[in-house]
Amino acid sequence: MKNYFTFFLCSRDWGAVEETVFPVIQKLLDALLSSRQVQASAQLKSNSAGGPPRIVSGSYQRLRKDLQPRDLVQLILQVPGQAPGVQEFSLFFENIRYQYTPEYLRFIFSRAPERIEASADLKIFSFSVGYDVFRRGLIDVQREMLERMFVDANCVYGFGNPTTWPIAGPFQFVRDNSTQAGRRIVDFDYTSQIEDVYFYNYLSESHLREIVELDEMCETPGLECKRLFDEAQRPYGLALYVKDDADVAARYLQNLIPGARSSSKSFQLLLPDALDPALRNKLENTFFAAAVEELPDFIRVALRAPENVHDNQEFYAELSDFFERLRPGVVRRAEGVAQLIAQYPGFFQPGQIVQRVPSRAVKDNDQVKVYFTSNVTRERLKVLFLVNTGMKSEHRTELTGLVSEWLAAVDRHPDAYGSIKTIEGLNSWTIENKTHVQMLVDATHLRQDGFNLLILMLDQLNRADLIVPYLVCGDLPQSS
């Protein structure tokens, strides 16, 4: 069921927001003709360098009087609807995006800032109206206003389409009705790609260069094209409105739509010990389990996300509950720890994220936190074991033995784990009076399960005494 009609625009630089964004917001609110108060929450720049943003909330009419656009980080507006849990109007505007310094860098460099402004990132402006409100044509009459905003606010891409839920921020998944639904908005390259073909599509010149037979597309029945120009009458992009079957437009725009599997998020449950028939039957009859495979040293359960889960937080809550229900029956040995991890956009892709979902029965601090840097390469993979201050000599011996066991396990089971070659063995390096351990390997043929085994072994090492809080793959950023 589609509760909303949602519009989405993204830009690196909105320009003077008091001229490009705020007038649009006001026109949208005026068009609603709602007697309900517009509830607002705004994040403002910190009063101190590097400090957390200030948050103010209340009625938008009151906040707007004192709101200085140059200080605005984010703005959220909501107008309550008639039905419980459904808003008549919802808006999210991202004026400034901050990039948080990876936790491992702040562990290494004590004076590293907590976050920096990510000026090159695409920021988003999105609003949703109740689908019944949209069908009355209340927002449809504002079409020209959105076309003008697309140009004036330096937008790169935009769309309008029915959705189940509003867009609440850049870390949300691409909308549920798109073939890209497994990808986060923040990870999507809107400068050269589009999510899908929607009812409303706003394309920039970088998109138009990739469209085959553009003129023919615009002459196709059921499609309406409108060229967009800036104030100097230079071509800026195209507004494409689909009146009938979106598949017609998709044939022309296929070069812009990435494959649905190009960036799927991988959820895996890693379980110790062997797979007995009772456990296999339990897993295979569970909704979350997509595939179960018994490996030489652990069990890997590939998990599927439930359908129609609109909120990332809700998904993790359901997944964690599943994990907790399963865990008591599978951890049968004192030395075994079940682990739940999520990896995206793909194994060994630059900037890969390995997200740990801790068990309530296991301290979060016991789990090694895994990072892949943006310049990671398989052929000469630097593996950094960041250790706590004051690591004892026996801990160094344990870590050395663990790495040797890991390499030996991979070597014994190439069918399961692939292969890995040592280029430089373990050696120490010191920075800011902290001594860490690193090695250089050729991981060209290492499989993801071989890497997962290292994660499990490090977690086991950390259970008795936290030794390696961070595992980093790849060279540190040069700016560090």
C-alpha positions as CSV (number, residue, x, y, z in Angstrom):
1,M,0.0,0.0,0.0
2,K,1.4,3.4,-1.0
3,N,0.7,5.9,1.7
4,Y,2.6,8.8,0.2
5,F,3.6,10.5,-3.0
6,T,7.3,11.4,-2.4
7,F,9.5,13.9,-4.2
8,F,13.3,13.7,-4.0
9,L,16.0,16.1,-5.2
10,C,19.8,16.0,-4.6
11,S,22.5,18.6,-5.0
12,R,26.1,19.3,-3.9
13,D,25.4,23.0,-3.4
14,W,21.9,24.4,-2.9
15,G,23.1,27.9,-3.5
16,A,21.5,30.7,-1.4
17,V,18.9,28.5,0.4
18,E,16.8,31.5,1.4
19,E,16.2,32.0,-2.3
20,T,16.3,28.4,-3.7
21,V,14.8,26.2,-0.9
22,F,12.9,28.2,1.7
23,P,10.4,29.8,-0.8
24,V,9.6,26.3,-2.1
25,I,9.0,25.0,1.4
26,Q,6.6,27.9,2.1
27,K,4.7,27.4,-1.2
28,L,4.3,23.7,-0.4
29,L,2.9,24.5,3.1
30,D,0.6,27.1,1.7
31,A,-0.7,24.6,-0.9
32,L,-1.7,22.1,1.9
33,L,-4.3,24.5,3.3
34,S,-4.0,22.5,6.6
35,S,-5.1,23.9,9.9
36,R,-2.7,21.7,11.7
37,Q,0.5,23.1,13.1
38,V,3.7,22.4,11.2
39,Q,6.0,20.6,13.6
40,A,9.7,21.3,13.0
41,S,13.1,20.0,14.2
42,A,16.3,21.7,13.0
43,Q,20.0,20.9,13.5
44,L,22.2,24.0,13.6
45,K,26.0,24.4,13.5
46,S,27.7,24.0,16.8
47,N,28.8,27.1,18.7
48,S,32.2,25.5,19.2
49,A,34.6,24.1,16.5
50,G,34.1,20.4,16.0
51,G,31.2,20.3,18.6
52,P,27.9,18.5,18.1
53,P,25.1,20.4,16.3
54,R,22.5,22.3,18.2
55,I,19.0,21.0,18.0
56,V,15.9,23.2,18.2
57,S,12.3,22.2,17.8
58,G,8.8,23.6,17.9
59,S,6.4,25.1,15.4
60,Y,8.0,25.9,12.0
61,Q,6.3,29.3,11.9
62,R,8.1,30.2,15.2
63,L,11.5,28.7,14.3
64,R,11.6,30.2,10.8
65,K,11.7,33.7,12.2
66,D,15.0,33.1,14.0
67,L,16.4,30.5,11.6
68,Q,19.6,31.7,9.9
69,P,20.1,29.6,6.7
70,R,23.9,29.8,7.0
71,D,23.7,27.9,10.3
72,L,21.2,25.3,9.2
73,V,22.5,21.7,9.0
74,Q,19.2,19.7,8.7
75,L,15.5,20.6,8.8
76,I,12.6,18.2,9.4
77,L,9.0,19.2,9.0
78,Q,5.8,17.2,9.8
79,V,2.1,17.8,9.6
80,P,0.1,15.2,11.4
81,G,-2.5,13.3,9.3
82,Q,-5.9,11.9,10.1
83,A,-4.8,8.3,10.3
84,P,-2.5,7.2,13.2
85,G,1.2,7.0,12.1
86,V,0.6,8.6,8.7
87,Q,1.7,12.2,8.1
88,E,-0.3,14.6,5.9
89,F,3.1,16.2,5.0
90,S,6.7,15.3,5.8
91,L,9.9,17.0,4.7
92,F,13.6,16.4,5.1
93,F,16.2,19.0,4.0
94,E,19.9,18.4,4.3
95,N,21.8,21.7,3.9
96,I,25.2,20.4,5.3
97,R,26.4,16.8,5.5
98,Y,29.2,15.9,7.9
99,Q,31.5,13.0,7.4
100,Y,32.4,11.3,10.6
101,T,36.1,10.4,11.0
102,P,36.3,6.6,11.2
103,E,36.5,5.4,14.7
104,Y,39.8,3.6,14.1
105,L,41.5,6.8,13.0
106,R,40.4,8.5,16.2
107,F,41.8,5.5,18.1
108,I,45.2,6.0,16.4
109,F,45.3,9.8,16.3
110,S,44.0,11.2,19.5
111,R,43.5,14.7,18.1
112,A,41.6,13.8,15.0
113,P,38.4,15.7,14.7
114,E,35.2,13.8,15.3
115,R,33.7,15.0,12.0
116,I,34.4,17.2,9.0
117,E,32.1,18.9,6.5
118,A,31.6,16.7,3.4
119,S,31.1,19.5,1.0
120,A,31.5,17.3,-2.1
121,D,28.7,14.9,-1.1
122,L,25.2,15.1,-2.6
123,K,22.7,16.4,-0.1
124,I,19.0,15.7,-0.3
125,F,15.7,17.6,-0.3
126,S,12.7,15.4,0.0
127,F,9.0,15.8,0.9
128,S,6.1,13.5,1.0
129,V,2.3,14.2,1.0
130,G,-0.5,11.9,1.8
131,Y,-1.3,9.9,-1.3
132,D,-5.0,11.0,-1.1
133,V,-3.9,14.6,-0.9
134,F,-1.7,14.2,-4.0
135,R,-4.5,12.5,-6.0
136,R,-6.6,15.6,-5.4
137,G,-4.0,17.5,-7.4
138,L,-2.9,19.7,-4.6
139,I,0.8,19.2,-5.2
140,D,0.6,18.4,-8.9
141,V,0.0,22.0,-9.7
142,Q,3.4,22.9,-8.2
143,R,5.2,21.0,-11.0
144,E,6.8,24.1,-12.5
145,M,8.0,25.2,-9.1
146,L,10.0,21.9,-8.8
147,E,11.4,22.2,-12.3
148,R,12.7,25.7,-11.4
149,M,14.2,24.5,-8.1
150,F,15.9,21.6,-9.9
151,V,17.8,24.2,-12.0
152,D,18.2,27.0,-9.5
153,A,19.4,24.7,-6.7
154,N,22.1,23.0,-8.8
155,C,20.3,19.6,-8.6
156,V,21.8,16.5,-10.1
157,Y,18.8,14.2,-10.0
158,G,15.3,14.0,-8.8
159,F,12.1,11.9,-8.9
160,G,8.5,11.8,-7.7
161,N,6.6,8.6,-7.1
162,P,4.2,6.8,-4.8
163,T,6.0,5.3,-1.7
164,T,5.1,3.4,1.4
165,W,7.0,5.8,3.6
166,P,8.7,9.2,3.4
167,I,12.5,9.6,3.0
168,A,13.9,10.3,6.5
169,G,17.6,10.8,5.6
170,P,20.6,9.9,3.4
171,F,21.3,6.6,5.2
172,Q,17.9,5.2,4.4
173,F,17.7,2.5,1.8
174,V,16.6,3.5,-1.8
175,R,12.8,3.4,-2.0
176,D,11.0,0.1,-1.6
177,N,9.5,0.3,-5.1
178,S,12.8,0.6,-6.9
179,T,15.0,-2.2,-8.2
180,Q,17.8,-0.7,-6.2
181,A,16.0,-1.2,-2.8
182,G,19.0,-2.9,-1.2
183,R,21.2,0.2,-1.5
184,R,21.5,3.2,0.7
185,I,20.8,6.6,-0.7
186,V,24.2,7.9,0.5
187,D,26.0,5.1,-1.5
188,F,24.2,5.8,-4.8
189,D,26.0,7.7,-7.6
190,Y,23.2,10.0,-8.8
191,T,25.6,11.9,-11.1
192,S,25.7,9.0,-13.6
193,Q,22.9,6.7,-12.5
194,I,19.2,6.8,-11.6
195,E,17.3,4.7,-9.2
196,D,14.5,3.7,-11.6
197,V,11.9,5.1,-13.9
198,Y,9.3,6.9,-11.9
199,F,6.2,9.0,-12.7
200,Y,8.3,12.2,-12.3
201,N,12.0,12.1,-13.4
202,Y,14.4,15.0,-13.2
203,L,17.7,14.3,-15.1
204,S,20.8,16.5,-15.5
205,E,22.9,16.8,-18.6
206,S,25.3,14.1,-17.4
207,H,22.3,11.7,-17.6
208,L,21.1,12.9,-21.0
209,R,24.5,12.1,-22.6
210,E,23.9,8.4,-21.9
211,I,20.4,8.2,-23.2
212,V,20.1,6.4,-26.5
213,E,17.7,8.1,-29.0
214,L,16.6,10.9,-26.7
215,D,14.5,12.6,-29.3
216,E,12.7,9.4,-30.1
217,M,11.9,8.9,-26.4
218,C,10.4,12.3,-26.0
219,E,8.1,11.7,-29.0
220,T,6.8,8.4,-27.6
221,P,3.1,8.4,-26.6
222,G,2.6,8.3,-22.8
223,L,5.9,10.2,-22.1
224,E,6.1,14.0,-21.7
225,C,9.6,15.7,-21.9
226,K,10.4,19.2,-20.9
227,R,13.9,20.6,-21.5
228,L,15.2,22.7,-18.6
229,F,17.4,25.7,-19.0
230,D,19.3,28.0,-16.6
231,E,19.0,31.8,-16.5
232,A,21.5,32.1,-19.3
233,Q,19.3,29.7,-21.4
234,R,22.0,27.1,-21.3
235,P,20.7,23.5,-21.3
236,Y,20.5,22.1,-17.8
237,G,18.6,18.9,-17.9
238,L,15.2,17.3,-18.6
239,A,12.0,16.7,-16.8
240,L,10.4,13.4,-17.9
241,Y,6.9,12.7,-16.9
242,V,5.5,9.2,-17.4
243,K,1.8,9.1,-17.9
244,D,1.3,5.4,-18.7
245,D,3.7,2.4,-18.6
246,A,7.1,3.1,-17.1
247,D,8.6,0.1,-19.0
248,V,8.4,2.2,-22.2
249,A,10.7,4.9,-20.7
250,A,12.9,2.2,-19.1
251,R,14.0,0.9,-22.5
252,Y,15.5,4.3,-23.3
253,L,17.0,4.8,-19.9
254,Q,18.4,1.4,-19.3
255,N,22.0,2.6,-19.5
256,L,21.3,4.8,-16.4
257,I,19.8,2.1,-14.2
258,P,22.4,-0.2,-12.6
259,G,21.8,-3.9,-12.2
260,A,19.6,-4.7,-9.2
261,R,22.4,-6.9,-7.8
262,S,25.2,-4.5,-8.2
263,S,25.3,-3.4,-4.6
264,S,23.3,-5.9,-2.4
265,K,23.8,-5.8,1.3
266,S,25.0,-9.1,2.8
267,F,23.6,-10.2,6.2
268,Q,25.3,-13.2,7.6
269,L,25.0,-15.2,10.8
270,L,28.2,-17.0,11.8
271,L,27.8,-19.9,14.2
272,P,30.5,-22.0,15.9
273,D,30.7,-25.8,15.9
274,A,29.1,-28.3,13.6
275,L,25.7,-28.3,11.9
276,D,23.5,-31.1,13.3
277,P,20.2,-32.1,11.6
278,A,18.0,-30.4,14.3
279,L,19.8,-27.0,13.8
280,R,19.7,-27.3,10.0
281,N,16.0,-28.0,10.1
282,K,15.4,-25.1,12.5
283,L,17.4,-22.7,10.2
284,E,15.9,-23.8,6.9
285,N,12.4,-23.3,8.3
286,T,13.1,-19.8,9.6
287,F,12.0,-16.9,7.5
288,F,15.3,-15.0,7.9
289,A,17.6,-17.9,6.6
290,A,18.2,-17.8,2.9
291,A,20.9,-20.4,2.7
292,V,22.9,-22.5,5.2
293,E,26.4,-23.7,4.6
294,E,28.7,-25.7,6.9
295,L,32.3,-24.7,6.6
296,P,35.3,-26.4,8.1
297,D,35.5,-24.0,11.1
298,F,32.0,-22.5,11.4
299,I,28.5,-22.4,10.0
300,R,27.5,-19.5,7.7
301,V,23.8,-18.6,7.4
302,A,23.0,-16.1,4.7
303,L,20.0,-14.0,5.8
304,R,17.3,-12.3,3.8
305,A,15.8,-9.0,4.8
306,P,12.0,-9.2,5.5
307,E,9.7,-7.6,2.9
308,N,8.1,-4.2,3.4
309,V,10.4,-3.2,6.3
310,H,10.4,0.6,5.9
311,D,12.8,1.5,8.6
312,N,16.4,0.4,9.0
313,Q,16.2,0.5,12.8
314,E,13.1,-1.7,12.8
315,F,14.9,-4.2,10.5
316,Y,17.9,-4.5,12.9
317,A,15.5,-4.9,15.9
318,E,13.8,-7.8,14.2
319,L,17.1,-9.3,13.1
320,S,18.6,-9.0,16.6
321,D,15.5,-10.6,18.2
322,F,15.9,-13.5,15.7
323,F,19.6,-13.7,16.7
324,E,18.8,-13.8,20.4
325,R,16.1,-16.5,20.0
326,L,18.5,-18.7,18.0
327,R,21.7,-18.1,20.0
328,P,21.0,-20.2,23.2
329,G,20.5,-23.3,21.1
330,V,23.6,-23.0,19.0
331,V,26.4,-21.9,21.3
332,R,27.2,-25.2,22.8
333,R,30.9,-24.8,23.6
334,A,32.5,-22.3,25.9
335,E,34.9,-21.2,23.3
336,G,32.2,-20.7,20.6
337,V,30.6,-17.3,20.0
338,A,27.8,-16.8,17.4
339,Q,28.2,-13.5,15.5
340,L,25.9,-11.5,13.3
341,I,27.5,-9.3,10.7
342,A,26.4,-7.2,7.7
343,Q,28.7,-6.3,4.8
344,Y,28.1,-3.9,2.0
345,P,28.4,-2.8,-0.8
346,G,30.4,-5.9,-1.6
347,F,33.3,-8.0,-0.3
348,F,36.6,-6.2,-0.9
349,Q,35.0,-3.2,-2.7
350,P,36.7,0.1,-1.7
351,G,35.0,1.6,1.4
352,Q,33.4,-1.7,2.3
353,I,31.5,-1.6,5.6
354,V,31.4,-4.5,8.0
355,Q,28.7,-3.9,10.5
356,R,28.6,-5.9,13.7
357,V,25.2,-6.6,15.3
358,P,26.2,-7.6,18.9
359,S,24.4,-10.2,21.0
360,R,22.9,-8.9,24.2
361,A,24.8,-11.7,26.0
362,V,28.2,-10.6,24.6
363,K,29.8,-7.3,25.4
364,D,30.0,-5.0,22.4
365,N,33.6,-4.1,23.3
366,D,34.6,-7.7,22.9
367,Q,33.9,-7.7,19.1
368,V,36.7,-6.6,16.8
369,K,35.5,-3.7,14.6
370,V,36.4,-4.1,11.0
371,Y,37.2,-1.3,8.5
372,F,38.2,-1.3,4.8
373,T,39.9,1.9,3.7
374,S,39.0,3.5,0.4
375,N,42.3,2.5,-1.3
376,V,42.2,-1.2,-0.3
377,T,43.7,-3.6,-2.9
378,R,43.7,-7.4,-2.8
379,E,47.1,-7.8,-4.5
380,R,49.0,-6.0,-1.7
381,L,46.6,-6.0,1.2
382,K,47.9,-4.3,4.3
383,V,46.2,-5.8,7.4
384,L,46.4,-3.6,10.5
385,F,45.8,-5.0,13.9
386,L,45.2,-2.0,16.2
387,V,45.9,-3.1,19.7
388,N,45.1,-1.5,23.1
389,T,47.7,0.5,25.0
390,G,50.0,-1.6,27.1
391,M,49.6,-4.9,25.2
392,K,51.5,-7.5,27.2
393,S,54.1,-9.8,25.6
394,E,51.9,-12.8,26.1
395,H,49.2,-11.0,24.1
396,R,51.6,-10.4,21.3
397,T,52.4,-14.1,21.4
398,E,48.7,-15.0,21.3
399,L,48.1,-12.7,18.3
400,T,51.0,-14.1,16.4
401,G,49.8,-17.6,17.0
402,L,46.3,-16.6,16.0
403,V,47.5,-15.2,12.6
404,S,49.5,-18.4,12.0
405,E,46.4,-20.5,12.8
406,W,44.3,-18.4,10.4
407,L,46.8,-18.7,7.6
408,A,47.1,-22.5,8.2
409,A,43.3,-22.9,8.2
410,V,43.0,-21.1,4.9
411,D,45.8,-23.2,3.4
412,R,44.1,-26.5,4.6
413,H,40.8,-25.6,3.1
414,P,41.2,-23.8,-0.2
415,D,37.8,-24.9,-1.5
416,A,36.1,-23.2,1.4
417,Y,38.4,-20.2,2.1
418,G,40.4,-19.6,-1.1
419,S,44.0,-18.9,-0.7
420,I,46.3,-16.2,0.7
421,K,50.1,-15.5,0.4
422,T,52.2,-13.7,2.9
423,I,54.3,-10.9,1.4
424,E,55.6,-9.5,4.7
425,G,55.0,-11.2,8.1
426,L,53.8,-9.5,11.3
427,N,55.8,-6.5,12.3
428,S,55.2,-3.7,14.8
429,W,54.7,0.0,14.1
430,T,54.4,2.8,16.6
431,I,52.5,6.1,16.4
432,E,51.6,8.5,19.3
433,N,53.3,6.1,21.7
434,K,51.0,3.2,20.7
435,T,52.5,0.1,19.2
436,H,50.3,-1.8,16.7
437,V,50.9,-4.8,14.5
438,Q,50.6,-5.1,10.7
439,M,51.2,-7.6,7.9
440,L,51.2,-7.5,4.1
441,V,49.5,-10.2,2.1
442,D,48.3,-11.1,-1.4
443,A,44.6,-11.7,-0.9
444,T,43.7,-11.9,-4.6
445,H,42.1,-15.3,-4.2
446,L,40.9,-15.0,-0.6
447,R,37.2,-15.8,-0.2
448,Q,34.8,-13.9,2.0
449,D,34.5,-16.9,4.3
450,G,38.3,-17.0,4.8
451,F,38.1,-13.4,6.0
452,N,35.1,-14.1,8.2
453,L,37.1,-16.8,9.9
454,L,39.7,-14.2,10.9
455,I,36.9,-12.0,12.4
456,L,35.6,-14.9,14.5
457,M,39.1,-15.8,15.7
458,L,39.8,-12.2,16.8
459,D,36.5,-12.1,18.6
460,Q,37.5,-15.3,20.4
461,L,40.9,-13.7,21.3
462,N,39.2,-10.7,22.7
463,R,36.8,-12.6,25.0
464,A,39.3,-13.1,27.7
465,D,40.9,-9.6,27.5
466,L,40.3,-7.0,24.8
467,I,43.4,-7.0,22.7
468,V,42.5,-6.1,19.2
469,P,39.6,-3.6,19.1
470,Y,40.1,-2.7,15.4
471,L,41.0,-4.6,12.3
472,V,41.8,-2.3,9.3
473,C,42.3,-3.5,5.8
474,G,44.2,-1.1,3.4
475,D,46.5,1.8,3.7
476,L,45.6,4.6,6.1
477,P,44.4,7.8,4.5
478,Q,47.4,10.0,3.5
479,S,46.0,13.0,5.3
480,S,46.4,11.1,8.5
